[in-house]
Amino acid sequence: MNDVWSPIKVGKLQLPHRLAMAPMTRSRAKPDGTPSDLAPEYYAQRATMGLLITEGTQPSDDGQGYLATPGIYTDAHVAGWHKVADAVHTAGGRLFVQLMHVGRISHPENTPHHRQAVAPSAIAPGVDMFTIKGMQAIPEPRELTTAEVRQTVADFAHAAARAVEAGADGVEIHGANGYLVHQFLAPNANQRSDEYGGSMENRARFAIEVARAIADAIGPEKTAIRVSPGFPAGGIAEGRDNDDLYRYLAAEFDKMGIAYLHVLHAGNDALLADIRKGFGGVLIVNRPGRKREQVGSDVAASLADMESLGAMALANPDLVARLKTGAPLNEVRPQLFYAGGAEGYIDYPAIGPE
Ligand SMILES: Cc1cc2nc3c(=O)[nH]c(=O)nc-3n(C[C@H](O)[C@H](O)[C@H](O)COP(=O)(O)O)c2cc1C
């Protein structure tokens, strides 16, 4: 039986155990997209997790959709992330920066440039989002030209290089939860007639090109991607029709030899098993709402090499010690997820030596 507390190699990193902190947006960045001055402490507090995957971080200004999310494309961003990476490494941890381009899940009132959002096609997601003026319907985005799609691939590679320059151990492409990469994958969000739309191979092309460009820039051992097959976030409707696309992606990522594939498991067990078979590298599985007693179950069952935990890691800086000793867990305070400031961010207590 595989043990979640046994070590594992991810790329060239040796991890002490198999639990990762899932990527979580915290909306505390400075107005220019530099991480908050509190971010080094927040991440360093959680450095006993086997791997820290950061909050979604935009690779370009078009990639932003939510308020106060960080970027990783300017010198100021790099300097800010350097403080985070240094704090995490000093605390003995390892960190991958999640590159999140939101595509159409954006509102002009949330971005410094106030431009119309960009997407594979000019199709509004049909959902609301939080804006500076409260909840509002997301407006129709503008369709990227083919040249702009290629530029966006290059933006991802540039951001990945800057993340490594800032001291990150690698990057995770956000290909899940209804954001730009997922929009390309899903037929109801992608109705393009160029080589990035239509057939399964064409809809997968953007994800593959982004992964390849990043692997070329920083090395496949520092490149990872997250997907969420069938997860209906942000107006995505994939159904089982897209299962073959995910099998195809798993095989393509396998060929590239990336560091890991991170699956947000929305419940399609047969597809997860096929992805496991098709991808020979490290597979991280996130099961939304996983309970303490279920931690380690996917690794034990050989369904995954690692598991990621979101809210539990957010609310327990010393989660590993608590899980190992049976100590109680802190209560999650969701009202402070995106509240800004120190409260609900760096003030979750760790258990003392007693
Ligand atoms: C506050 C918060 C912010 C999140 N932001 C992101 C994000 O930036 N990128 C991402 O891929 N997933 C994001 N997620 C999803 C988590 O990574 C994870 O899939 C989800 O919380 C389910 O796992 P859990 O039940 O262990 O928390 C977020 C979740 C939470 C709670």
PDBQT file of the ligand as one rigid body, heavy atoms in Angstrom, charges set to zero:
ROOT
HETATM    1  C1  LIG A 401     -10.241  30.581  -1.446  1.00  0.00    +0.000 C 
HETATM    2  C2  LIG A 401     -10.045  29.656  -2.623  1.00  0.00    +0.000 A 
HETATM    3  C3  LIG A 401      -9.404  30.123  -3.743  1.00  0.00    +0.000 A 
HETATM    4  C4  LIG A 401      -9.154  29.272  -4.833  1.00  0.00    +0.000 A 
HETATM    5  N1  LIG A 401      -8.425  29.734  -5.896  1.00  0.00    +0.000 NA
HETATM    6  C5  LIG A 401      -7.996  28.856  -6.833  1.00  0.00    +0.000 A 
HETATM    7  C6  LIG A 401      -7.026  29.250  -7.800  1.00  0.00    +0.000 A 
HETATM    8  O1  LIG A 401      -6.511  30.383  -7.811  1.00  0.00    +0.000 OA
HETATM    9  N2  LIG A 401      -6.644  28.330  -8.714  1.00  0.00    +0.000 N 
HETATM   10  C7  LIG A 401      -7.159  27.052  -8.734  1.00  0.00    +0.000 A 
HETATM   11  O2  LIG A 401      -6.776  26.243  -9.585  1.00  0.00    +0.000 OA
HETATM   12  N3  LIG A 401      -8.071  26.656  -7.815  1.00  0.00    +0.000 NA
HETATM   13  C8  LIG A 401      -8.477  27.504  -6.857  1.00  0.00    +0.000 A 
HETATM   14  N4  LIG A 401      -9.315  27.071  -5.863  1.00  0.00    +0.000 N 
HETATM   15  C9  LIG A 401      -9.739  25.657  -5.829  1.00  0.00    +0.000 C 
HETATM   16  C10 LIG A 401      -8.827  24.837  -4.912  1.00  0.00    +0.000 C 
HETATM   17  O3  LIG A 401      -7.539  24.701  -5.485  1.00  0.00    +0.000 OA
HETATM   18  C11 LIG A 401      -9.400  23.419  -4.655  1.00  0.00    +0.000 C 
HETATM   19  O4  LIG A 401      -9.547  22.745  -5.875  1.00  0.00    +0.000 OA
HETATM   20  C12 LIG A 401     -10.732  23.493  -3.938  1.00  0.00    +0.000 C 
HETATM   21  O5  LIG A 401     -10.673  24.340  -2.815  1.00  0.00    +0.000 OA
HETATM   22  C13 LIG A 401     -11.217  22.107  -3.499  1.00  0.00    +0.000 C 
HETATM   23  O6  LIG A 401     -10.292  21.481  -2.624  1.00  0.00    +0.000 OA
HETATM   24  P1  LIG A 401     -10.515  21.502  -1.020  1.00  0.00    +0.000 P 
HETATM   25  O7  LIG A 401     -11.891  20.932  -0.765  1.00  0.00    +0.000 OA
HETATM   26  O8  LIG A 401      -9.420  20.664  -0.448  1.00  0.00    +0.000 OA
HETATM   27  O9  LIG A 401     -10.458  22.936  -0.561  1.00  0.00    +0.000 OA
HETATM   28  C14 LIG A 401      -9.608  27.918  -4.791  1.00  0.00    +0.000 A 
HETATM   29  C15 LIG A 401     -10.289  27.470  -3.653  1.00  0.00    +0.000 A 
HETATM   30  C16 LIG A 401     -10.485  28.305  -2.571  1.00  0.00    +0.000 A 
HETATM   31  C17 LIG A 401     -11.153  27.763  -1.322  1.00  0.00    +0.000 C 
ENDROOT
TORSDOF 0
